Structures are given as structure tokens and as C-alpha cells.
Amino acid sequence: MKNNTEHLVLKLKEIPPLSEMQVLLQAVSNEDVDFQELAKVIESSPPTAARIIKVANSVFYGTTSQVSSVKDAIIRVLGLDVVRSLVMGLAASSTFKPATCPAFDTHRYWCSALLTANLARRLAGIVTIEDAPEPDYAYLCGLLHNIGLIALAHIAPADMGEVFATADQTRRPLHEIESQMLGLDHRQAGALIVAQWGMPEKLHTVIANYYVDGYRGPEWVSCRLVRNCSDWAQQCLAGEVEPTVQPVAIAELKMESRDLNAVIDTAHQEVQSIIDLALLFR
């Protein structure tokens, strides 16, 4: 399959988001966009508007009164930056349809993405090292960190079916098997996709490097944060009673144990509501 590497790269580079999502992505990529502008653009896509409103009304956000408009969702519940991140996630959900790859579990994928994003946003607030990411940026990195996985399942379902089967048999990391069998892994694929969609370069860097052992290049703090939040999410989905963050990450990112424990406890209590929330992204 390695001979197909160039073909896969070309296919990844040729994938645009659906036409209505292209307009939305342009809007959310504009750092000067205000909530009224963004609400208007989102409302021009009824399916996206409906999903944003459903997210705002979900158990996870625990609103006391019903949200009935995108503007209301932004102002009262989600905030501008979270809505921007969610639109990017919905763009991926709308564009990639991995149904022809039965081994790919779409619900589990979005559970992992949302759990990672939620913990990353919470932990970013207690990271005291220099260059700590802003919580909303950490959320975006967490939400899209594995976008290459759904992209590869979409464009190469048969090949990825073999990758997943090999992973089940050998228990080797997915990215190692992808590199061996496809010639690129989902991290590289994800970086190509977000570059193709005009997302910030620092996001490409995190997606490409978050799981590289010992990485100390640009955005390494965000990379380390996302990797540990992703590992924590996998522990949750595997049914671990007390999922944890690696002690080395706690030291590297200079997080106080007391603060960390409080954040982990809160995030763990939110797991089921996030699993339910993930159903909106299928």
C-alpha cells in the first residue's frame, strides 16, 4: 500500500469542506468576526444552526432555559470561541463520511475528540509554564487533534480497515501501522487537512506533532497538553475507574497537584454527558 502514499496525499489536498461549510470556515477563521456576524453566517446554514442550538441545549451545558437561536447560544451558553471551534468540528463531521470503513467507530471518534477538547480547555487554565495555550485554543486543538483519522477512513476505507485490523491483532499504535502500511499517519493527514482549510499554522503544528515522543519544537506545550488529554480520553472510553494524567506532564507543564485533581474530578463527572453530546456530530 505504500506505493499509494502520493495518491493519498493528493486526495487529502483535494478535499474541500462542503460548499456551505466553506463559507462558515472563512467566517470562523476571521479573528475580527463578532458574534452577530458569526451568528448570521451560521444561520445561513440551517443544519449547522440546528446542531449548534442542540449543543447549547445539551445536558453537558446545563442551561436553565431553552436556547432558541444561534445568537442566544453564543451569548448565553457557548461563547464566541467555542462556537468557532464547534463549527470547525461540524465541518469535519459534514465533510467526512467514513461509513464505507466499518472498522471506524464514528461515535467513539467524536467522544474522544470532545473529551480531549474539554479536558484540554480545563487544564490550560492551570498550566503555569510560559507559552501555555489559551483555554479556547486548547479546546480547538483537542477537538481537531485526530481529524486525520476520520479523513483517512473517508478517502481510503479499505486500507484503513486493514490498519484497524492489524492494530486489533498486534496492539501496536495506530500511527506506527499507518506509516508502515500507508506511508503517512493520521497526524500528517490531519495537518494537511487543516492547512487545506486555511486554519492557523500553529494548529497544523500541534496536529502533526502532539504524539511525537520528546517533541520540543514550536507549540510543544500545546502538543504535550493535547497528548495527555487524548490519553486520558482513551482511558475514559476504556472504562478506567480513575483515569489519570502522566506525572511527567504534570511536572513539565507546572500544574499544581491540587488544581489538577480538582480539574480531573470535574472532567470525569462530565464524561457521560459528553458521550451523549457526541451523538450530535455523527
C-alpha positions in Angstrom: 0.0 0.0 0.0 2.9 2.3 0.5 3.0 3.0 -3.3 -0.3 4.8 -2.8 1.2 7.4 -0.5 1.5 10.1 -3.1 -2.1 9.3 -4.3 -3.4 9.6 -0.7 -1.6 12.9 -0.1 -3.2 14.3 -3.3 -6.6 13.1 -2.3 -6.3 14.8 1.1 -5.2 18.0 -0.5 -8.2 17.9 -2.9 -10.8 17.6 -0.1 -12.6 20.9 0.4 -15.3 21.1 3.1 -18.9 21.1 1.7 -19.7 24.3 0.0 -21.9 25.7 2.8 -19.2 24.8 5.3 -16.5 26.7 3.3 -18.4 30.0 3.9 -18.6 29.1 7.6 -14.9 28.2 7.8 -14.0 31.6 6.2 -16.1 33.3 8.9 -14.6 31.5 11.9 -11.1 31.9 10.5 -11.6 35.7 10.6 -10.2 36.7 14.0 -12.1 40.0 13.8 -15.5 38.4 13.3 -18.0 39.4 16.0 -20.8 37.3 17.4 -23.6 38.9 15.4 -21.7 38.4 12.1 -20.9 34.8 13.0 -24.5 34.1 14.1 -25.8 35.4 10.8 -23.4 33.3 8.8 -24.2 30.1 10.8 -28.0 30.8 10.4 -27.5 30.8 6.6 -26.8 27.0 7.1 -30.0 25.6 8.8 -28.4 22.2 9.6 -25.4 23.8 11.2 -27.5 26.3 13.1 -29.8 23.5 14.4 -26.8 21.5 15.7 -25.2 24.5 17.4 -28.5 25.1 19.2 -28.8 21.5 20.1 -25.3 21.6 21.6 -26.2 24.7 23.6 -29.3 22.9 24.9 -27.5 19.7 25.8 -27.2 18.2 29.3 -23.5 19.0 29.2 -24.1 22.7 29.2 -27.0 22.5 31.6 -28.8 25.6 30.5 -31.7 26.6 32.8 -33.9 28.0 30.0 -34.2 26.9 26.4 -31.8 28.3 23.8 -33.7 29.1 20.5 -31.2 31.0 18.4 -27.6 30.9 17.4 -27.1 34.4 18.8 -28.5 33.2 22.1 -26.3 30.1 22.1 -23.2 32.3 21.6 -24.1 35.0 24.2 -25.7 32.9 26.9 -24.0 29.5 26.7 -21.1 28.7 24.4 -19.2 31.9 23.8 -17.7 33.0 20.5 -14.5 31.0 20.6 -16.2 27.7 21.4 -18.8 28.2 18.6 -15.9 28.8 16.2 -14.3 25.5 17.3 -17.6 23.7 17.1 -18.1 24.9 13.5 -14.7 23.5 12.6 -15.7 20.2 14.1 -19.0 20.2 12.3 -17.2 20.9 9.1 -15.3 17.7 9.6 -18.4 15.8 10.5 -20.3 17.0 7.4 -17.4 16.5 5.0 -16.0 13.2 6.0 -18.3 10.2 5.7 -16.4 7.0 6.8 -19.4 4.7 6.6 -17.6 2.6 4.0 -15.0 1.8 6.6 -17.0 -0.4 9.0 -14.0 -0.7 11.4 -14.1 3.1 12.0 -16.4 4.0 15.0 -17.6 7.5 14.3 -19.3 7.9 17.7 -16.2 6.8 19.5 -14.1 9.2 17.4 -16.2 12.2 18.4 -16.4 11.1 22.0 -12.5 11.1 22.0 -12.4 14.5 20.3 -14.8 16.1 22.7 -13.4 14.6 25.8 -9.9 15.6 24.8 -11.1 19.1 24.0 -13.0 19.6 27.3 -10.1 18.5 29.4 -7.6 20.5 27.4 -9.6 23.6 27.9 -9.8 23.0 31.6 -6.2 22.1 32.1 -4.9 25.0 30.1 -6.3 27.2 32.8 -3.9 25.7 35.4 -0.8 25.3 33.2 1.7 27.8 34.6 4.6 27.3 32.2 5.5 30.0 29.7 3.7 29.7 26.4 0.7 28.0 27.9 -2.2 27.9 25.4 -5.3 29.9 25.9 -8.1 27.6 27.1 -10.3 28.2 23.9 -7.3 27.4 21.7 -6.5 24.3 23.7 -10.2 23.3 23.1 -9.8 23.7 19.3 -6.6 21.6 19.3 -8.2 18.9 21.3 -11.3 18.8 19.1 -9.3 18.5 15.9 -6.3 16.6 17.1 -7.3 13.4 15.3 -9.1 14.9 12.3 -6.6 12.9 10.1 -8.1 9.7 11.3 -11.6 10.4 10.0 -10.1 11.9 6.8 -8.2 8.7 6.1 -11.2 6.5 6.9 -13.1 8.6 4.4 -10.6 8.5 1.5 -9.1 5.1 2.0 -11.7 2.9 3.8 -10.3 -0.4 2.7 -6.7 0.4 3.6 -7.8 1.8 6.9 -9.8 -1.3 7.5 -6.6 -3.3 7.3 -4.8 -0.8 9.6 -7.5 -1.2 12.2 -7.5 -5.0 11.9 -3.7 -5.0 12.4 -3.9 -2.7 15.4 -6.5 -5.0 17.0 -4.3 -8.1 16.4 -0.9 -6.6 17.4 -1.9 -3.8 19.9 0.6 -1.6 18.2 -0.1 2.2 18.0 -2.2 3.2 15.0 0.3 5.8 13.8 3.0 3.2 13.5 0.9 0.9 11.5 -0.4 3.7 9.3 3.2 4.8 8.5 4.2 1.3 7.6 1.1 0.4 5.5 0.2 3.8 4.0 3.4 5.8 4.1 1.8 8.5 6.2 0.0 8.6 9.5 -3.2 10.3 10.6 -1.2 13.1 12.3 0.4 14.1 9.0 -3.0 13.7 7.2 -4.7 15.9 9.8 -2.1 18.7 9.3 -2.6 18.6 5.6 -6.4 18.9 6.0 -6.3 21.9 8.3 -3.8 23.6 6.1 -6.0 22.9 3.1 -8.9 24.5 5.0 -6.9 27.6 5.9 -6.6 27.0 9.6 -3.8 28.7 11.6 -0.3 27.3 11.1 0.2 26.7 14.8 -2.8 24.3 14.7 -1.1 22.3 11.9 2.0 22.1 14.1 0.0 20.7 17.1 -1.8 18.1 15.0 1.4 16.9 13.3 3.4 16.7 16.4 1.3 16.1 19.5 2.2 12.4 19.7 5.8 12.7 18.8 7.9 11.5 21.8 10.1 14.2 23.2 8.9 16.9 20.8 10.3 20.3 21.8 9.6 22.4 18.7 7.1 25.2 18.2 3.8 24.7 20.2 5.4 21.9 22.3 3.4 23.0 25.3 0.1 22.6 23.4 1.4 19.3 22.0 2.1 17.9 25.4 -1.2 19.1 26.8 -3.2 17.5 23.9 -1.3 14.2 24.0 -2.1 13.8 27.7 -5.7 14.8 27.4 -6.0 12.4 24.4 -4.6 9.6 26.5 -6.9 10.5 29.4 -9.9 10.4 27.0 -8.9 6.9 25.8 -8.7 5.7 29.4 -12.2 7.1 30.0 -13.6 5.3 26.9 -11.9 2.1 28.0 -13.8 2.3 31.3 -10.9 3.1 33.6 -12.3 4.0 37.0 -9.7 6.6 37.8 -8.2 8.0 34.5 -5.0 10.0 35.1 -2.5 12.4 33.5 1.1 11.3 33.3 3.2 12.6 36.2 5.9 13.8 33.8 3.4 16.0 32.1 2.3 17.5 35.4 5.9 18.4 36.1 6.7 19.7 32.6 3.6 21.9 32.4 3.9 23.0 36.0 0.5 22.1 37.2 -0.3 22.1 40.9 -1.5 18.6 42.0 -4.4 20.1 44.0 -5.6 22.1 41.0 -5.1 19.1 38.7 -7.0 16.7 40.9 -10.0 19.2 41.0 -10.0 19.6 37.2 -9.7 15.8 36.6 -12.6 15.1 39.0 -14.8 17.7 37.3 -13.9 16.4 33.8 -14.6 12.8 34.9 -18.0 13.7 36.1 -18.8 15.2 32.7 -17.8 12.1 30.7 -21.3 10.7 30.2 -22.8 14.0 29.2 -20.0 14.4 26.6 -20.6 10.9 25.3 -24.2 11.9 24.8 -23.2 15.2 23.2 -21.0 13.3 20.7 -24.1 11.9 19.1 -24.8 15.3 17.6 -21.6 15.0 15.5 -22.4 11.7 13.8 
